[in-house]
Amino acid sequence: MNATALVEANATSDLDALDTIADRVLWLSTSMVHHANRVRPNASGLKVGGHQASSASMVAIMTSLWFQQLQPGDRVSVKPHASPVLHGINYLLGELDEKYMTTLREFGGLQSYPSRSKDPDPVDYSTGSVGIGATAPMWGAMARRYVNTQLGSGGSGRQYSLVGDAELDEGAVWEAILDPGIAELGEVVWIVDLNRQSLDRVVPNIAARRLETMFAAAGWQVLTIKFGRLLQKLFAREGGDALRERILEMENPEYQRLLRCDADEIRQRLPGDGPGRADIAALIGTLDDAELTAAVRNLGGHDLTALAEAYQQIDDTRPTVILAYTIKGYGLPTEGHPQNHSALLSTDEYAEMATRLGMDIDRPWTRFPAETPAGELCAATAARLRREPLPTVTRPEVPTDIGRTPKGTSTTQAALGRLLLDLTREAPEVAKRVVTVSPDVSSTTNLAGWVNKVGVWSASERHNWFADDAQTLMHWNERPTGQHMELGIAETNLVGLIGELGATWSRWNEPLFPIGVVYDPFVERALEPWSFGIYAGGQSILIGTPSGVSLAAEGGAHQSIKTPSIGLEQPGCISYEPAFALDVEWTMLASIAKLGRPDGTSAYLRLSTRPVDQSLAAVPEDPAARERRRRQVIAGGYPLRRNDSARVTIAAMGAMITEALAAADRLEQAGIPADVICVTSPGLLFEAWQARQGHGSADTWILDQLFGADRANPIVTVLDGHPHTLAFLANIQRVPLTALGVSKFGQAGDLGDVYRYHGIDTDSIVRAALDITE
């Protein structure tokens, strides 16, 4: 055998082994869903679910990617409904114990969708919320580059997203693709499973050419894999040009209908009514029934050779998208059916599939013998993809108190910028790991001083053409050593990025302290991807500022109402609404200290542009008393004013502390002494109350210091947000409570007018206290 023939023989042998593995991956992914629904006992009778068809369309793409292409430093985001394929591959690579193969969607077992924190096998990115998992590798690529430029230890590797075509309907996908910084990320590769089906139907107008144009316009390399080897050979024969044109011009539903036809029906339907009808009929007339039915299914996304060729064309100087034509349910009896999204194979269909693939339904989890070509390829792939343990990095100690006591009048928003600058002087090792992110609102959220100090991060250095402009106060110096990252006006991009920056501790043992700053009214717009990032293990601090109707002149469109309760309800997050500048410092330092660690949490701070007299904070001068106050602030609240004969308690949050104290002064004059409690975190107080009742494990000491039994007075709560946020305080000592807050859309106007409109001004607090004490 000559050298050329030997190479071709080896290539054929490798392809045969790869085909064998692909069949086994299809079998395993189908079997996991089958077992969960048809075999495992189900006391509730509710459908367990799973996605056999959505998995099947990804089998060849993922088999080729894992067993031919991936390197140890690469990371992959797998489309949610292909999670059984990922688990099947991990099982063949020895990364998943057999006991888990029967636990899909079982409590404590394999998750419904890939999860970094909950699945027992390797998962690079959590997915499940459509569009968010797809874009995560973009922010992962940016986070890795940031780690490399700042700390030099992020390594290299591509960031792959395996995306369903219907997922491209999500606006968040295009917000990410169009961000200017993404065009520089050559390690980003998307592979789109172009099966032209969504959950309910065959999508009529998915056009690859349109998608190609949209990605190309964003600066991406576009590779399209339309047809497999069998169809390519047919196109080269007489009549092939007509057949190719007919398939390309065919509407999606018409093509999908061909997949449900036998050979005789295909011969009638495929030629169509165009001028090439006779040529197509003559060409397919030379094929037997098996060849014909195979030909209409021979799309590029199922052809291992076509996929390998596409992977070899990836241009690492810019992002790449590979549009891979596939068939939903490929290789299953349900392939191409419009309603196959959640369809399950019957027991008979499953048995027929076992016979076709040479599998034993009583022993469905068989791995390949080590001495077989497929077994050898699995072993070689496992060895190639093994990641070496990373060295442990010592975390810098975060200070608890910078030691200053703010004077004069200031805002909590301004306090954020001052704290960041203080960190560069007082704790430089901590400041080195701080990275701020904003969607084009740095100057208006008081980050200008910090940005001037640390610079703006960019993958490459850019010339600042305004450096010599004396009237330019904010210096936009872009360089790889900068610590502020500026995105376009898209809040979902911001939280996606801080989520990945907040996951570097678990990916590369390099903790970062990401702080995202966004206008508080738009926190709701960013909430789902931020929440999903927390679920996936990304720890970050989100700053919402300015907040509430205290942003009086902006009117209802920019006045946030629900965000205090968002902070109260978000899992994996501690929320704070500081009233004074020192509260900002203490809560921020405590929040930073909880980032980048296995037991860490995220934080949300709601800040205000309302100027407040800092002397009202009455910060104790004695060091022990000051430390006591600090501990109370980060635990959820502190007593700001105590009166031994108090008849009512005013509990206030954030910007409303000024009105609360003014109301207490007037009540004192009216003979009704009042305590004033400054609530910094309703969420922590709620957790303490729950724990006191036996529903949790939080510390409860703060409740005794704020709402002790000896001070069980009626309560008036007031905040610049929805009043229900603090309504639970009544239950701590079972006392009457009146909750004041904002429960309707705002109005533009003077601060006093706006507060009166919502009933949170000083007069309203006084009236509520008089009513509740009488």
C-alpha positions, 0 to 999 in steps of 0.5 A, spaced: 500 500 500 502 506 497 503 512 502 497 516 499 492 510 500 495 508 507 493 516 509 486 515 506 485 508 509 487 511 516 482 517 515 477 512 513 478 508 519 478 514 524 471 516 520 468 510 522 470 510 529 467 517 529 461 515 526 460 509 531 461 514 537 456 519 534 451 513 534 453 511 541 452 518 543 445 518 539 443 512 543 445 514 550 442 521 549 435 518 547 436 513 552 437 518 558 430 521 556 427 515 555 429 512 562 427 518 565 420 518 562 418 510 561 422 506 566 423 510 572 418 510 577 414 516 577 409 517 583 406 524 581 404 522 574 407 528 571 411 528 565 418 528 566 420 531 559 426 532 556 428 533 548 430 527 544 429 531 538 433 537 540 439 533 542 439 528 536 440 534 531 446 536 535 449 529 535 454 530 529 456 537 531 458 535 538 461 529 536 466 532 531 467 538 536 469 534 542 473 528 539 476 532 533 477 539 535 477 541 542 483 543 546 484 543 554 483 551 554 477 551 550 470 552 553 463 550 550 456 553 552 451 547 550 444 549 548 439 547 553 436 542 550 442 538 548 444 537 555 443 529 554 448 529 549 453 533 553 452 528 559 453 522 554 459 525 551 462 526 558 460 519 560 464 516 554 470 520 556 470 517 563 467 524 566 461 521 569 459 515 573 454 510 570 449 511 576 448 518 574 445 515 567 438 514 570 438 520 574 436 525 568 431 531 571 431 527 578 432 530 585 440 530 586 441 528 579 443 530 572 439 537 571 434 539 566 439 543 562 447 544 563 449 547 570 456 548 572 454 548 579 449 542 580 451 537 575 456 532 577 460 532 570 464 537 567 460 543 564 463 550 562 457 554 562 450 554 565 445 554 560 437 554 560 435 561 559 434 562 552 439 567 549 443 568 556 447 561 555 449 563 548 452 570 549 456 567 556 462 565 552 463 572 549 463 575 556 467 569 558 472 571 552 473 578 555 473 576 562 479 571 560 483 577 556 482 581 562 485 576 567 491 575 562 492 583 561 491 584 569 494 578 572 497 574 567 494 567 568 488 566 564 491 561 559 488 561 552 483 557 548 476 558 544 470 560 547 464 556 543 457 557 543 452 551 541 446 555 539 439 553 537 436 557 531 430 559 534 434 562 540 437 567 535 430 570 536 432 573 543 434 580 543 439 579 548 443 575 543 443 581 538 445 586 543 451 582 545 453 581 537 453 588 536 457 590 542 463 594 539 468 590 543 466 583 541 469 584 534 476 584 537 474 577 540 477 572 535 476 566 540 469 566 540 466 561 535 458 560 535 455 554 531 448 554 530 444 548 529 439 550 523 434 545 524 429 551 522 424 548 528 422 552 534 418 549 540 411 549 536 412 549 529 417 549 523 419 556 522 417 559 515 422 564 514 428 562 517 433 564 512 441 562 512 442 568 507 439 573 512 443 571 518 449 570 514 448 578 512 447 580 519 453 576 522 457 579 517 455 586 518 457 585 525 464 583 523 464 576 524 467 570 519 461 566 517 461 559 515 455 555 512 455 548 512 449 546 507 450 539 505 453 533 506 457 528 502 452 524 498 448 531 496 455 534 494 456 528 489 449 528 486 450 536 485 456 534 481 452 529 476 447 531 470 441 535 473 445 536 480 445 544 479 437 544 478 437 539 484 441 544 488 437 550 486 430 547 488 433 545 495 436 552 496 429 555 494 424 551 497 421 553 503 422 550 510 416 547 511 416 544 504 423 541 505 421 539 512 415 535 509 419 531 505 422 528 511 416 525 513 415 522 506 417 515 503 421 514 497 415 514 492 412 521 495 419 524 495 419 522 487 413 526 486 414 532 491 421 533 490 422 535 482 417 541 484 414 545 478 420 549 476 424 549 469 428 544 472 423 539 474 425 534 468 432 534 470 431 533 477 426 527 476 431 524 471 437 524 477 433 522 482 430 516 478 437 513 478 437 512 485 434 506 489 429 508 495 434 507 500 439 512 497 433 517 495 431 517 503 438 518 505 439 524 500 434 528 502 437 527 509 444 529 508 445 536 511 452 538 513 450 539 520 450 531 520 456 530 516 462 529 520 467 530 514 463 537 512 464 539 520 471 538 520 472 542 514 469 547 517 472 547 524 479 548 520 477 554 516 476 558 523 479 565 523 482 566 530 482 574 528 475 575 529 469 572 531 466 566 527 459 563 526 458 556 523 451 555 520 450 548 520 444 545 516 440 540 521 434 536 521 431 536 528 430 529 531 435 526 526 436 519 526 429 518 530 422 516 528 420 523 530 425 526 525 423 533 522 416 532 525 413 539 526 411 537 533 417 533 535 420 538 540 418 535 546 415 528 543 418 522 546 419 515 543 414 510 544 417 503 547 416 500 541 420 505 537 425 505 542 426 498 541 426 498 534 432 504 535 436 499 539 436 493 534 438 498 528 444 501 532 445 494 535 444 496 542 441 492 548 435 495 551 437 491 558 444 494 558 443 501 555 449 504 558 455 500 555 461 503 554 466 501 548 471 496 549 478 499 550 481 495 544 476 497 539 477 503 535 472 507 538 474 506 545 481 508 543 479 514 540 475 516 547 481 514 551 485 519 546 480 524 547 479 524 554 487 525 555 487 530 550 482 534 554 484 533 561 485 540 564 491 540 569 489 543 576 491 550 577 495 553 583 492 556 589 492 564 589 492 568 596 486 572 596 488 580 598 485 581 605 479 586 604 479 592 609 472 593 613 473 600 615 477 605 611 477 610 618 474 616 615 468 620 617 464 623 612 462 631 613 458 636 610 452 634 605 453 628 600 450 623 596 450 615 597 452 615 589 458 620 590 460 616 596 461 610 591 466 613 587 470 616 593 471 609 596 474 606 589 479 611 590 480 610 597 481 603 595 487 605 591 491 608 596 489 604 602 488 597 599 492 597 593 492 589 592 484 589 593 483 595 588 488 591 583 482 586 583 476 591 582 473 592 575 468 596 574 463 596 568 458 600 566 453 601 559 455 608 557 454 612 564 460 612 567 460 620 568 453 620 570 454 615 576 460 618 579 465 614 576 469 619 573 475 620 578 476 612 578 476 612 571 481 617 570 485 614 576 485 606 573 484 607 566 479 604 561 480 597 559 481 595 552 484 589 548 489 594 545 492 601 546 488 606 543 490 613 542 486 618 546 485 624 542 482 629 547 488 628 552 490 635 550 483 638 551 483 642 557 476 642 558 475 635 558 475 633 565 474 625 564 480 622 561 478 616 557 485 612 556 484 606 553 489 600 554 490 593 556 491 595 563 485 599 565 480 597 570 474 600 567 470 596 562 465 600 558 459 597 554 454 600 549 447 602 552 445 594 553 444 593 560 443 585 559 451 585 556 453 589 562 450 583 567 453 578 562 460 581 563 460 582 570 457 575 571 463 572 567 468 576 571 465 574 577 466 567 575 474 567 574 475 565 581 472 558 579 475 558 572 482 560 573 483 561 581 483 568 580 478 572 583 476 579 581 471 584 584 466 586 578 462 592 580 457 593 575 453 600 575 447 601 571 441 606 572 436 603 577 430 604 573 433 599 568 435 594 573 429 590 572 431 590 564 438 586 566 435 582 572 434 575 568 441 575 566 444 577 572 440 572 576 442 567 571 449 569 572 448 568 580 445 561 579 451 559 574 456 561 580 458 568 577 459 573 584 458 580 582 456 587 585 450 591 581 449 598 583 443 601 581 443 609 581 440 614 581 434 610 584 427 612 586 422 618 585 428 622 589 430 622 582 424 627 582 425 631 575 426 625 571 419 623 572 416 616 572 420 613 566 426 614 570 423 613 577 424 605 580 419 603 584 420 595 585 427 594 585 427 594 593 423 588 593 428 585 587 434 585 592 429 582 597 427 576 593 434 575 589 437 568 591 444 568 592 445 576 593 445 581 599 441 587 597 443 594 601 440 601 601 445 605 604 442 612 607 449 615 609 456 615 605 459 611 611 454 606 610 456 605 603 463 604 605 461 599 610 456 595 605 461 595 599 467 593 603 463 587 606 460 586 599 467 585 596 469 581 601 464 576 599 466 575 592 470 570 588 470 565 593 466 558 594 461 560 599 461 567 596 455 571 594 453 577 590 450 584 592 446 589 590 446 596 592 441 601 591 444 608 591 441 615 590 443 622 588 439 625 594 444 630 598 443 628 605 447 632 611 452 627 613 452 629 621 445 626 621 448 619 621 451 621 628 457 616 627 460 614 634 467 617 636 468 611 640 472 605 636 468 600 639 461 603 638 463 605 631 465 598 630 458 596 633 455 601 628 459 598 622 456 591 624 449 593 625 450 596 618 452 590 614 447 586 618 441 590 616 440 596 620 441 600 626 438 604 631 439 612 629 435 615 634 433 612 641 428 615 646 426 611 653 419 613 652 418 612 645 411 610 643 412 609 636 418 606 631 419 610 624 423 605 620 426 608 614 431 606 608 436 610 604 434 617 602 428 617 606 432 618 613 432 625 612 424 625 612 424 620 618 428 624 623 424 630 621 418 627 623 421 624 629 422 631 631 415 634 630 412 628 634 417 629 640 414 636 640 407 633 639 408 629 646 409 622 642 417 620 642 419 616 637 425 611 635 428 611 628 431 605 625 435 606 619 434 599 615 440 598 610 438 591 608 431 588 608 433 582 605 438 580 611 432 582 616 427 578 613 432 572 613 434 573 621 426 573 622 425 567 618 431 564 622 428 566 629 422 562 626 426 556 625 426 557 617 433 558 616 440 559 619 441 566 619 444 570 625 438 573 629 442 578 634 440 584 629 433 583 631 434 584 638 438 590 637 433 593 632 426 591 635 427 588 642 421 586 646 422 592 650 421 596 644 415 593 641 411 599 639 407 600 633 411 601 627 411 606 621 415 604 615 418 609 609 422 608 603 423 610 596 420 604 593 414 599 594 411 599 601 411 592 602 418 591 602 418 593 609 411 590 611 414 584 614 417 588 620 410 588 624 411 580 625 417 581 629 414 583 635 407 583 632 405 590 633 401 595 628 404 597 622 403 602 617 407 602 611 409 608 606 412 608 600 411 608 592 406 604 589 404 608 583 408 611 577 411 617 578 411 624 576 416 629 574 417 635 579 420 638 585 422 633 590 417 636 595 412 635 591 413 628 588 414 626 596 407 629 597 404 626 591 406 619 594 405 620 601 412 619 603 414 626 605 415 628 613 407 630 613 405 623 611 410 620 616 407 624 622 400 623 620 401 615 620 405 616 626 399 619 630 394 615 627 397 608 629 399 611 636 391 613 637 
